[in-house]
Amino acid sequence: MIGIAAGLLMLIGLWTNVGSALAVISQSWTLFVSGIMLQKAILLLSISVAIAMLGPGAWSIDSLLFWRHKRDISDS
């Protein structure tokens, strides 16, 4: 259930950092506890870590809610 919730959060781009952290925890648990589907767990873990480090994209809900104003050098 945690993995599904994390995937949905990352898919819609809402609370991307929280969703990717949940996915990392879920995939780490899968990797270390069940040794089944080892390659799949490593792949999903690395993708979740990459999304956590990159953050939400320009078209995500996070970017619409928490948009940071860009400042041009020509404005000063």
PDB file with SEQRES, HELIX, SHEET and CRYST1 records, atoms N, CA, C and O in Angstrom:
SEQRES   1 A   76  MET ILE GLY ILE ALA ALA GLY LEU LEU MET LEU ILE GLY          
SEQRES   2 A   76  LEU TRP THR ASN VAL GLY SER ALA LEU ALA VAL ILE SER          
SEQRES   3 A   76  GLN SER TRP THR LEU PHE VAL SER GLY ILE MET LEU GLN          
SEQRES   4 A   76  LYS ALA ILE LEU LEU LEU SER ILE SER VAL ALA ILE ALA          
SEQRES   5 A   76  MET LEU GLY PRO GLY ALA TRP SER ILE ASP SER LEU LEU          
SEQRES   6 A   76  PHE TRP ARG HIS LYS ARG ASP ILE SER ASP SER                  
HELIX    1 AA1 ILE A    2  ILE A   12  1                                  11    
HELIX    2 AA2 THR A   16  VAL A   33  1                                  18    
HELIX    3 AA3 LEU A   38  LEU A   54  1                                  17    
HELIX    4 AA4 ILE A   61  LEU A   65  1                                   5    
HELIX    5 AA5 ILE A   73  ASP A   75  5                                   3    
CRYST1    1.000    1.000    1.000  90.00  90.00  90.00 P 1           1          
ATOM      1  N   MET A   1       0.817  -1.198   0.000  1.00  0.00           N  
ATOM      2  CA  MET A   1       0.000   0.000   0.000  1.00  0.00           C  
ATOM      3  C   MET A   1       0.865   1.267   0.000  1.00  0.00           C  
ATOM      4  O   MET A   1       0.520   2.259  -0.643  1.00  0.00           O  
ATOM      5  N   ILE A   2       1.977   1.227   0.718  1.00  0.00           N  
ATOM      6  CA  ILE A   2       2.854   2.397   0.761  1.00  0.00           C  
ATOM      7  C   ILE A   2       3.462   2.650  -0.610  1.00  0.00           C  
ATOM      8  O   ILE A   2       3.577   3.798  -1.038  1.00  0.00           O  
ATOM      9  N   GLY A   3       3.847   1.597  -1.292  1.00  0.00           N  
ATOM     10  CA  GLY A   3       4.417   1.732  -2.627  1.00  0.00           C  
ATOM     11  C   GLY A   3       3.411   2.297  -3.619  1.00  0.00           C  
ATOM     12  O   GLY A   3       3.774   3.110  -4.468  1.00  0.00           O  
ATOM     13  N   ILE A   4       2.155   1.881  -3.525  1.00  0.00           N  
ATOM     14  CA  ILE A   4       1.118   2.401  -4.417  1.00  0.00           C  
ATOM     15  C   ILE A   4       0.875   3.869  -4.145  1.00  0.00           C  
ATOM     16  O   ILE A   4       0.765   4.660  -5.081  1.00  0.00           O  
ATOM     17  N   ALA A   5       0.790   4.250  -2.878  1.00  0.00           N  
ATOM     18  CA  ALA A   5       0.584   5.659  -2.533  1.00  0.00           C  
ATOM     19  C   ALA A   5       1.765   6.512  -2.985  1.00  0.00           C  
ATOM     20  O   ALA A   5       1.576   7.622  -3.482  1.00  0.00           O  
ATOM     21  N   ALA A   6       2.959   6.005  -2.818  1.00  0.00           N  
ATOM     22  CA  ALA A   6       4.151   6.745  -3.242  1.00  0.00           C  
ATOM     23  C   ALA A   6       4.169   6.905  -4.750  1.00  0.00           C  
ATOM     24  O   ALA A   6       4.496   7.980  -5.251  1.00  0.00           O  
ATOM     25  N   GLY A   7       3.827   5.865  -5.475  1.00  0.00           N  
ATOM     26  CA  GLY A   7       3.785   5.935  -6.931  1.00  0.00           C  
ATOM     27  C   GLY A   7       2.747   6.920  -7.427  1.00  0.00           C  
ATOM     28  O   GLY A   7       2.997   7.650  -8.387  1.00  0.00           O  
ATOM     29  N   LEU A   8       1.590   6.953  -6.792  1.00  0.00           N  
ATOM     30  CA  LEU A   8       0.556   7.907  -7.192  1.00  0.00           C  
ATOM     31  C   LEU A   8       0.976   9.347  -6.914  1.00  0.00           C  
ATOM     32  O   LEU A   8       0.723  10.235  -7.727  1.00  0.00           O  
ATOM     33  N   LEU A   9       1.611   9.579  -5.777  1.00  0.00           N  
ATOM     34  CA  LEU A   9       2.085  10.924  -5.471  1.00  0.00           C  
ATOM     35  C   LEU A   9       3.123  11.390  -6.485  1.00  0.00           C  
ATOM     36  O   LEU A   9       3.090  12.540  -6.922  1.00  0.00           O  
ATOM     37  N   MET A  10       4.032  10.518  -6.857  1.00  0.00           N  
ATOM     38  CA  MET A  10       5.048  10.897  -7.834  1.00  0.00           C  
ATOM     39  C   MET A  10       4.448  11.043  -9.225  1.00  0.00           C  
ATOM     40  O   MET A  10       4.897  11.885 -10.003  1.00  0.00           O  
ATOM     41  N   LEU A  11       3.450  10.245  -9.548  1.00  0.00           N  
ATOM     42  CA  LEU A  11       2.831  10.291 -10.873  1.00  0.00           C  
ATOM     43  C   LEU A  11       2.105  11.607 -11.105  1.00  0.00           C  
ATOM     44  O   LEU A  11       2.219  12.192 -12.182  1.00  0.00           O  
ATOM     45  N   ILE A  12       1.358  12.084 -10.110  1.00  0.00           N  
ATOM     46  CA  ILE A  12       0.633  13.336 -10.297  1.00  0.00           C  
ATOM     47  C   ILE A  12       1.481  14.555  -9.944  1.00  0.00           C  
ATOM     48  O   ILE A  12       1.084  15.686 -10.225  1.00  0.00           O  
ATOM     49  N   GLY A  13       2.622  14.340  -9.342  1.00  0.00           N  
ATOM     50  CA  GLY A  13       3.516  15.454  -9.035  1.00  0.00           C  
ATOM     51  C   GLY A  13       3.121  16.232  -7.802  1.00  0.00           C  
ATOM     52  O   GLY A  13       3.454  17.412  -7.690  1.00  0.00           O  
ATOM     53  N   LEU A  14       2.427  15.612  -6.882  1.00  0.00           N  
ATOM     54  CA  LEU A  14       2.025  16.269  -5.646  1.00  0.00           C  
ATOM     55  C   LEU A  14       2.856  15.703  -4.513  1.00  0.00           C  
ATOM     56  O   LEU A  14       2.900  14.487  -4.328  1.00  0.00           O  
ATOM     57  N   TRP A  15       3.511  16.554  -3.758  1.00  0.00           N  
ATOM     58  CA  TRP A  15       4.403  16.159  -2.668  1.00  0.00           C  
ATOM     59  C   TRP A  15       5.434  15.154  -3.187  1.00  0.00           C  
ATOM     60  O   TRP A  15       5.570  14.049  -2.661  1.00  0.00           O  
ATOM     61  N   THR A  16       6.133  15.553  -4.197  1.00  0.00           N  
ATOM     62  CA  THR A  16       7.074  14.672  -4.879  1.00  0.00           C  
ATOM     63  C   THR A  16       8.164  14.171  -3.943  1.00  0.00           C  
ATOM     64  O   THR A  16       8.524  12.995  -3.988  1.00  0.00           O  
ATOM     65  N   ASN A  17       8.686  15.036  -3.105  1.00  0.00           N  
ATOM     66  CA  ASN A  17       9.751  14.618  -2.182  1.00  0.00           C  
ATOM     67  C   ASN A  17       9.254  13.590  -1.176  1.00  0.00           C  
ATOM     68  O   ASN A  17       9.962  12.634  -0.859  1.00  0.00           O  
ATOM     69  N   VAL A  18       8.043  13.785  -0.678  1.00  0.00           N  
ATOM     70  CA  VAL A  18       7.465  12.825   0.271  1.00  0.00           C  
ATOM     71  C   VAL A  18       7.187  11.495  -0.426  1.00  0.00           C  
ATOM     72  O   VAL A  18       7.476  10.429   0.117  1.00  0.00           O  
ATOM     73  N   GLY A  19       6.628  11.564  -1.625  1.00  0.00           N  
ATOM     74  CA  GLY A  19       6.332  10.347  -2.378  1.00  0.00           C  
ATOM     75  C   GLY A  19       7.571   9.555  -2.722  1.00  0.00           C  
ATOM     76  O   GLY A  19       7.581   8.329  -2.620  1.00  0.00           O  
ATOM     77  N   SER A  20       8.622  10.254  -3.132  1.00  0.00           N  
ATOM     78  CA  SER A  20       9.847   9.529  -3.473  1.00  0.00           C  
ATOM     79  C   SER A  20      10.534   8.979  -2.225  1.00  0.00           C  
ATOM     80  O   SER A  20      11.151   7.915  -2.284  1.00  0.00           O  
ATOM     81  N   ALA A  21      10.439   9.674  -1.114  1.00  0.00           N  
ATOM     82  CA  ALA A  21      10.997   9.137   0.133  1.00  0.00           C  
ATOM     83  C   ALA A  21      10.230   7.880   0.558  1.00  0.00           C  
ATOM     84  O   ALA A  21      10.835   6.910   1.016  1.00  0.00           O  
ATOM     85  N   LEU A  22       8.914   7.894   0.410  1.00  0.00           N  
ATOM     86  CA  LEU A  22       8.127   6.696   0.713  1.00  0.00           C  
ATOM     87  C   LEU A  22       8.486   5.548  -0.226  1.00  0.00           C  
ATOM     88  O   LEU A  22       8.557   4.394   0.198  1.00  0.00           O  
ATOM     89  N   ALA A  23       8.712   5.860  -1.492  1.00  0.00           N  
ATOM     90  CA  ALA A  23       9.089   4.824  -2.451  1.00  0.00           C  
ATOM     91  C   ALA A  23      10.459   4.244  -2.118  1.00  0.00           C  
ATOM     92  O   ALA A  23      10.662   3.036  -2.239  1.00  0.00           O  
ATOM     93  N   VAL A  24      11.395   5.083  -1.703  1.00  0.00           N  
ATOM     94  CA  VAL A  24      12.727   4.595  -1.319  1.00  0.00           C  
ATOM     95  C   VAL A  24      12.622   3.667  -0.110  1.00  0.00           C  
ATOM     96  O   VAL A  24      13.261   2.616  -0.073  1.00  0.00           O  
ATOM     97  N   ILE A  25      11.827   4.052   0.861  1.00  0.00           N  
ATOM     98  CA  ILE A  25      11.640   3.211   2.050  1.00  0.00           C  
ATOM     99  C   ILE A  25      10.974   1.893   1.670  1.00  0.00           C  
ATOM    100  O   ILE A  25      11.393   0.829   2.126  1.00  0.00           O  
ATOM    101  N   SER A  26       9.945   1.962   0.842  1.00  0.00           N  
ATOM    102  CA  SER A  26       9.227   0.757   0.433  1.00  0.00           C  
ATOM    103  C   SER A  26      10.115  -0.189  -0.368  1.00  0.00           C  
ATOM    104  O   SER A  26      10.101  -1.397  -0.130  1.00  0.00           O  
ATOM    105  N   GLN A  27      10.881   0.341  -1.306  1.00  0.00           N  
ATOM    106  CA  GLN A  27      11.739  -0.510  -2.128  1.00  0.00           C  
ATOM    107  C   GLN A  27      12.930  -1.037  -1.329  1.00  0.00           C  
ATOM    108  O   GLN A  27      13.394  -2.152  -1.567  1.00  0.00           O  
ATOM    109  N   SER A  28      13.422  -0.245  -0.392  1.00  0.00           N  
ATOM    110  CA  SER A  28      14.500  -0.742   0.477  1.00  0.00           C  
ATOM    111  C   SER A  28      14.012  -1.916   1.317  1.00  0.00           C  
ATOM    112  O   SER A  28      14.726  -2.902   1.499  1.00  0.00           O  
ATOM    113  N   TRP A  29      12.800  -1.799   1.821  1.00  0.00           N  
ATOM    114  CA  TRP A  29      12.211  -2.884   2.604  1.00  0.00           C  
ATOM    115  C   TRP A  29      12.065  -4.135   1.737  1.00  0.00           C  
ATOM    116  O   TRP A  29      12.400  -5.240   2.165  1.00  0.00           O  
ATOM    117  N   THR A  30      11.563  -3.950   0.517  1.00  0.00           N  
ATOM    118  CA  THR A  30      11.404  -5.081  -0.394  1.00  0.00           C  
ATOM    119  C   THR A  30      12.748  -5.716  -0.729  1.00  0.00           C  
ATOM    120  O   THR A  30      12.865  -6.939  -0.797  1.00  0.00           O  
ATOM    121  N   LEU A  31      13.751  -4.888  -0.936  1.00  0.00           N  
ATOM    122  CA  LEU A  31      15.072  -5.381  -1.317  1.00  0.00           C  
ATOM    123  C   LEU A  31      15.732  -6.194  -0.202  1.00  0.00           C  
ATOM    124  O   LEU A  31      16.291  -7.262  -0.452  1.00  0.00           O  
ATOM    125  N   PHE A  32      15.665  -5.688   1.013  1.00  0.00           N  
ATOM    126  CA  PHE A  32      16.392  -6.338   2.107  1.00  0.00           C  
ATOM    127  C   PHE A  32      15.619  -7.459   2.789  1.00  0.00           C  
ATOM    128  O   PHE A  32      16.219  -8.386   3.333  1.00  0.00           O  
ATOM    129  N   VAL A  33      14.297  -7.379   2.765  1.00  0.00           N  
ATOM    130  CA  VAL A  33      13.522  -8.389   3.481  1.00  0.00           C  
ATOM    131  C   VAL A  33      13.222  -9.596   2.611  1.00  0.00           C  
ATOM    132  O   VAL A  33      13.454 -10.734   3.020  1.00  0.00           O  
ATOM    133  N   SER A  34      12.706  -9.354   1.414  1.00  0.00           N  
ATOM    134  CA  SER A  34      12.275 -10.491   0.583  1.00  0.00           C  
ATOM    135  C   SER A  34      13.292 -10.819  -0.473  1.00  0.00           C  
ATOM    136  O   SER A  34      12.590 -10.745  -1.482  1.00  0.00           O  
ATOM    137  N   GLY A  35      14.148 -11.043  -0.765  1.00  0.00           N  
ATOM    138  CA  GLY A  35      15.132 -11.243  -1.825  1.00  0.00           C  
ATOM    139  C   GLY A  35      14.526 -11.627  -3.156  1.00  0.00           C  
ATOM    140  O   GLY A  35      15.257 -11.889  -4.111  1.00  0.00           O  
ATOM    141  N   ILE A  36      13.172 -11.668  -3.245  1.00  0.00           N  
ATOM    142  CA  ILE A  36      12.501 -12.024  -4.502  1.00  0.00           C  
ATOM    143  C   ILE A  36      12.503 -10.796  -5.414  1.00  0.00           C  
ATOM    144  O   ILE A  36      12.336  -9.668  -4.950  1.00  0.00           O  
ATOM    145  N   MET A  37      12.687 -11.020  -6.681  1.00  0.00           N  
ATOM    146  CA  MET A  37      12.717  -9.959  -7.692  1.00  0.00           C  
ATOM    147  C   MET A  37      13.762  -8.908  -7.346  1.00  0.00           C  
ATOM    148  O   MET A  37      13.465  -7.717  -7.248  1.00  0.00           O  
ATOM    149  N   LEU A  38      14.971  -9.368  -7.167  1.00  0.00           N  
ATOM    150  CA  LEU A  38      16.066  -8.510  -6.740  1.00  0.00           C  
ATOM    151  C   LEU A  38      16.363  -7.410  -7.743  1.00  0.00           C  
ATOM    152  O   LEU A  38      16.563  -6.260  -7.349  1.00  0.00           O  
ATOM    153  N   GLN A  39      16.397  -7.732  -9.032  1.00  0.00           N  
ATOM    154  CA  GLN A  39      16.713  -6.740 -10.056  1.00  0.00           C  
ATOM    155  C   GLN A  39      15.637  -5.670 -10.150  1.00  0.00           C  
ATOM    156  O   GLN A  39      15.945  -4.491 -10.324  1.00  0.00           O  
ATOM    157  N   LYS A  40      14.385  -6.073 -10.036  1.00  0.00           N  
ATOM    158  CA  LYS A  40      13.272  -5.120 -10.086  1.00  0.00           C  
ATOM    159  C   LYS A  40      13.323  -4.156  -8.903  1.00  0.00           C  
ATOM    160  O   LYS A  40      13.103  -2.956  -9.070  1.00  0.00           O  
ATOM    161  N   ALA A  41      13.611  -4.673  -7.716  1.00  0.00           N  
ATOM    162  CA  ALA A  41      13.685  -3.831  -6.526  1.00  0.00           C  
ATOM    163  C   ALA A  41      14.838  -2.836  -6.624  1.00  0.00           C  
ATOM    164  O   ALA A  41      14.693  -1.680  -6.227  1.00  0.00           O  
ATOM    165  N   ILE A  42      15.981  -3.275  -7.149  1.00  0.00           N  
ATOM    166  CA  ILE A  42      17.130  -2.372  -7.304  1.00  0.00           C  
ATOM    167  C   ILE A  42      16.820  -1.285  -8.324  1.00  0.00           C  
ATOM    168  O   ILE A  42      17.157  -0.120  -8.115  1.00  0.00           O  
ATOM    169  N   LEU A  43      16.175  -1.663  -9.433  1.00  0.00           N  
ATOM    170  CA  LEU A  43      15.814  -0.684 -10.455  1.00  0.00           C  
ATOM    171  C   LEU A  43      14.844   0.360  -9.913  1.00  0.00           C  
ATOM    172  O   LEU A  43      15.054   1.557 -10.105  1.00  0.00           O  
ATOM    173  N   LEU A  44      13.783  -0.083  -9.235  1.00  0.00           N  
ATOM    174  CA  LEU A  44      12.808   0.862  -8.689  1.00  0.00           C  
ATOM    175  C   LEU A  44      13.406   1.716  -7.578  1.00  0.00           C  
ATOM    176  O   LEU A  44      13.041   2.882  -7.428  1.00  0.00           O  
ATOM    177  N   LEU A  45      14.318   1.149  -6.802  1.00  0.00           N  
ATOM    178  CA  LEU A  45      14.988   1.915  -5.764  1.00  0.00           C  
ATOM    179  C   LEU A  45      15.847   3.015  -6.367  1.00  0.00           C  
ATOM    180  O   LEU A  45      15.843   4.145  -5.877  1.00  0.00           O  
ATOM    181  N   SER A  46      16.578   2.698  -7.419  1.00  0.00           N  
ATOM    182  CA  SER A  46      17.435   3.715  -8.047  1.00  0.00           C  
ATOM    183  C   SER A  46      16.610   4.798  -8.729  1.00  0.00           C  
ATOM    184  O   SER A  46      16.993   5.967  -8.702  1.00  0.00           O  
ATOM    185  N   ILE A  47      15.491   4.436  -9.337  1.00  0.00           N  
ATOM    186  CA  ILE A  47      14.619   5.443  -9.943  1.00  0.00           C  
ATOM    187  C   ILE A  47      14.021   6.347  -8.871  1.00  0.00           C  
ATOM    188  O   ILE A  47      13.933   7.559  -9.064  1.00  0.00           O  
ATOM    189  N   SER A  48      13.613   5.774  -7.751  1.00  0.00           N  
ATOM    190  CA  SER A  48      13.040   6.573  -6.660  1.00  0.00           C  
ATOM    191  C   SER A  48      14.066   7.532  -6.074  1.00  0.00           C  
ATOM    192  O   SER A  48      13.731   8.671  -5.747  1.00  0.00           O  
ATOM    193  N   VAL A  49      15.307   7.087  -5.937  1.00  0.00           N  
ATOM    194  CA  VAL A  49      16.363   7.964  -5.429  1.00  0.00           C  
ATOM    195  C   VAL A  49      16.626   9.093  -6.421  1.00  0.00           C  
ATOM    196  O   VAL A  49      16.831  10.238  -6.017  1.00  0.00           O  
ATOM    197  N   ALA A  50      16.622   8.779  -7.710  1.00  0.00           N  
ATOM    198  CA  ALA A  50      16.848   9.810  -8.728  1.00  0.00           C  
ATOM    199  C   ALA A  50      15.742  10.856  -8.714  1.00  0.00           C  
ATOM    200  O   ALA A  50      16.025  12.048  -8.829  1.00  0.00           O  
ATOM    201  N   ILE A  51      14.493  10.436  -8.576  1.00  0.00           N  
ATOM    202  CA  ILE A  51      13.382  11.390  -8.520  1.00  0.00           C  
ATOM    203  C   ILE A  51      13.457  12.217  -7.248  1.00  0.00           C  
ATOM    204  O   ILE A  51      13.145  13.408  -7.266  1.00  0.00           O  
ATOM    205  N   ALA A  52      13.867  11.604  -6.148  1.00  0.00           N  
ATOM    206  CA  ALA A  52      14.008  12.357  -4.898  1.00  0.00           C  
ATOM    207  C   ALA A  52      15.072  13.440  -5.031  1.00  0.00           C  
ATOM    208  O   ALA A  52      14.920  14.537  -4.493  1.00  0.00           O  
ATOM    209  N   MET A  53      16.152  13.128  -5.750  1.00  0.00           N  
ATOM    210  CA  MET A  53      17.225  14.107  -5.891  1.00  0.00           C  
ATOM    211  C   MET A  53      16.886  15.184  -6.920  1.00  0.00           C  
ATOM    212  O   MET A  53      17.299  16.333  -6.764  1.00  0.00           O  
ATOM    213  N   LEU A  54      16.150  14.834  -7.957  1.00  0.00           N  
ATOM    214  CA  LEU A  54      15.801  15.807  -8.991  1.00  0.00           C  
ATOM    215  C   LEU A  54      14.646  16.711  -8.587  1.00  0.00           C  
ATOM    216  O   LEU A  54      14.625  17.886  -8.953  1.00  0.00           O  
ATOM    217  N   GLY A  55      13.696  16.185  -7.845  1.00  0.00           N  
ATOM    218  CA  GLY A  55      12.558  16.982  -7.415  1.00  0.00           C  
ATOM    219  C   GLY A  55      11.470  17.035  -8.469  1.00  0.00           C  
ATOM    220  O   GLY A  55      11.568  16.380  -9.507  1.00  0.00           O  
ATOM    221  N   PRO A  56      10.435  17.812  -8.203  1.00  0.00           N  
ATOM    222  CA  PRO A  56       9.309  17.882  -9.133  1.00  0.00           C  
ATOM    223  C   PRO A  56       9.677  18.634 -10.409  1.00  0.00           C  
ATOM    224  O   PRO A  56      10.567  19.485 -10.406  1.00  0.00           O  
ATOM    225  N   GLY A  57       8.999  18.318 -11.470  1.00  0.00           N  
ATOM    226  CA  GLY A  57       9.259  18.972 -12.743  1.00  0.00           C  
ATOM    227  C   GLY A  57       8.455  20.244 -12.902  1.00  0.00           C  
ATOM    228  O   GLY A  57       7.697  20.631 -12.013  1.00  0.00           O  
ATOM    229  N   ALA A  58       8.623  20.880 -14.025  1.00  0.00           N  
ATOM    230  CA  ALA A  58       7.955  22.155 -14.288  1.00  0.00           C  
ATOM    231  C   ALA A  58       6.454  21.992 -14.484  1.00  0.00           C  
ATOM    232  O   ALA A  58       5.705  22.946 -14.272  1.00  0.00           O  
ATOM    233  N   TRP A  59       5.997  20.811 -14.880  1.00  0.00           N  
ATOM    234  CA  TRP A  59       4.586  20.585 -15.154  1.00  0.00           C  
ATOM    235  C   TRP A  59       3.877  19.873 -14.005  1.00  0.00           C  
ATOM    236  O   TRP A  59       2.763  19.382 -14.193  1.00  0.00           O  
ATOM    237  N   SER A  60       4.481  19.801 -12.831  1.00  0.00           N  
ATOM    238  CA  SER A  60       3.872  19.082 -11.716  1.00  0.00           C  
ATOM    239  C   SER A  60       2.948  20.000 -10.918  1.00  0.00           C  
ATOM    240  O   SER A  60       2.976  21.221 -11.068  1.00  0.00           O  
ATOM    241  N   ILE A  61       2.144  19.392 -10.082  1.00  0.00           N  
ATOM    242  CA  ILE A  61       1.256  20.158  -9.203  1.00  0.00           C  
ATOM    243  C   ILE A  61       2.079  20.927  -8.178  1.00  0.00           C  
ATOM    244  O   ILE A  61       1.715  22.039  -7.796  1.00  0.00           O  
ATOM    245  N   ASP A  62       3.194  20.337  -7.730  1.00  0.00           N  
ATOM    246  CA  ASP A  62       4.076  21.034  -6.793  1.00  0.00           C  
ATOM    247  C   ASP A  62       4.563  22.353  -7.374  1.00  0.00           C  
ATOM    248  O   ASP A  62       4.653  23.349  -6.657  1.00  0.00           O  
ATOM    249  N   SER A  63       4.876  22.369  -8.651  1.00  0.00           N  
ATOM    250  CA  SER A  63       5.385  23.599  -9.242  1.00  0.00           C  
ATOM    251  C   SER A  63       4.280  24.644  -9.349  1.00  0.00           C  
ATOM    252  O   SER A  63       4.561  25.840  -9.278  1.00  0.00           O  
ATOM    253  N   LEU A  64       3.035  24.218  -9.517  1.00  0.00           N  
ATOM    254  CA  LEU A  64       1.929  25.172  -9.548  1.00  0.00           C  
ATOM    255  C   LEU A  64       1.627  25.730  -8.160  1.00  0.00           C  
ATOM    256  O   LEU A  64       1.314  26.912  -8.013  1.00  0.00           O  
ATOM    257  N   LEU A  65       1.723  24.868  -7.136  1.00  0.00           N  
ATOM    258  CA  LEU A  65       1.418  25.306  -5.775  1.00  0.00           C  
ATOM    259  C   LEU A  65       2.537  26.119  -5.143  1.00  0.00           C  
ATOM    260  O   LEU A  65       2.280  27.116  -4.468  1.00  0.00           O  
ATOM    261  N   PHE A  66       3.758  25.704  -5.357  1.00  0.00           N  
ATOM    262  CA  PHE A  66       4.897  26.323  -4.690  1.00  0.00           C  
ATOM    263  C   PHE A  66       5.833  26.969  -5.690  1.00  0.00           C  
ATOM    264  O   PHE A  66       7.051  26.840  -5.567  1.00  0.00           O  
ATOM    265  N   TRP A  67       5.287  27.661  -6.676  1.00  0.00           N  
ATOM    266  CA  TRP A  67       6.089  28.257  -7.738  1.00  0.00           C  
ATOM    267  C   TRP A  67       6.962  29.355  -7.169  1.00  0.00           C  
ATOM    268  O   TRP A  67       6.475  30.256  -6.485  1.00  0.00           O  
ATOM    269  N   ARG A  68       8.233  29.283  -7.448  1.00  0.00           N  
ATOM    270  CA  ARG A  68       9.170  30.300  -6.994  1.00  0.00           C  
ATOM    271  C   ARG A  68       9.355  31.300  -8.117  1.00  0.00           C  
ATOM    272  O   ARG A  68       9.542  30.927  -9.275  1.00  0.00           O  
ATOM    273  N   HIS A  69       9.301  32.543  -7.771  1.00  0.00           N  
ATOM    274  CA  HIS A  69       9.454  33.588  -8.783  1.00  0.00           C  
ATOM    275  C   HIS A  69      10.900  33.648  -9.240  1.00  0.00           C  
ATOM    276  O   HIS A  69      11.832  33.696  -8.438  1.00  0.00           O  
ATOM    277  N   LYS A  70      11.052  33.644 -10.544  1.00  0.00           N  
ATOM    278  CA  LYS A  70      12.400  33.759 -11.104  1.00  0.00           C  
ATOM    279  C   LYS A  70      12.727  35.228 -11.260  1.00  0.00           C  
ATOM    280  O   LYS A  70      11.865  36.041 -11.596  1.00  0.00           O  
ATOM    281  N   ARG A  71      13.951  35.550 -11.019  1.00  0.00           N  
ATOM    282  CA  ARG A  71      14.380  36.930 -11.108  1.00  0.00           C  
ATOM    283  C   ARG A  71      15.366  37.071 -12.246  1.00  0.00           C  
ATOM    284  O   ARG A  71      16.373  36.366 -12.301  1.00  0.00           O  
ATOM    285  N   ASP A  72      15.073  37.980 -13.148  1.00  0.00           N  
ATOM    286  CA  ASP A  72      15.980  38.253 -14.264  1.00  0.00           C  
ATOM    287  C   ASP A  72      17.029  39.246 -13.853  1.00  0.00           C  
ATOM    288  O   ASP A  72      16.778  40.117 -13.020  1.00  0.00           O  
ATOM    289  N   ILE A  73      18.206  39.122 -14.431  1.00  0.00           N  
ATOM    290  CA  ILE A  73      19.286  40.056 -14.127  1.00  0.00           C  
ATOM    291  C   ILE A  73      18.937  41.451 -14.657  1.00  0.00           C  
ATOM    292  O   ILE A  73      19.354  42.457 -14.084  1.00  0.00           O  
ATOM    293  N   SER A  74      18.181  41.506 -15.741  1.00  0.00           N  
ATOM    294  CA  SER A  74      17.848  42.803 -16.333  1.00  0.00           C  
ATOM    295  C   SER A  74      16.883  43.610 -15.462  1.00  0.00           C  
ATOM    296  O   SER A  74      16.761  44.820 -15.654  1.00  0.00           O  
ATOM    297  N   ASP A  75      16.194  42.971 -14.506  1.00  0.00           N  
ATOM    298  CA  ASP A  75      15.264  43.683 -13.618  1.00  0.00           C  
ATOM    299  C   ASP A  75      15.985  44.573 -12.628  1.00  0.00           C  
ATOM    300  O   ASP A  75      15.401  45.556 -12.173  1.00  0.00           O  
ATOM    301  N   SER A  76      17.230  44.277 -12.271  1.00  0.00           N  
ATOM    302  CA  SER A  76      17.919  45.066 -11.246  1.00  0.00           C  
ATOM    303  C   SER A  76      18.557  46.300 -11.808  1.00  0.00           C  
ATOM    304  O   SER A  76      19.175  47.067 -11.069  1.00  0.00           O  
TER     305      SER A  76                                                      
END                                                                             
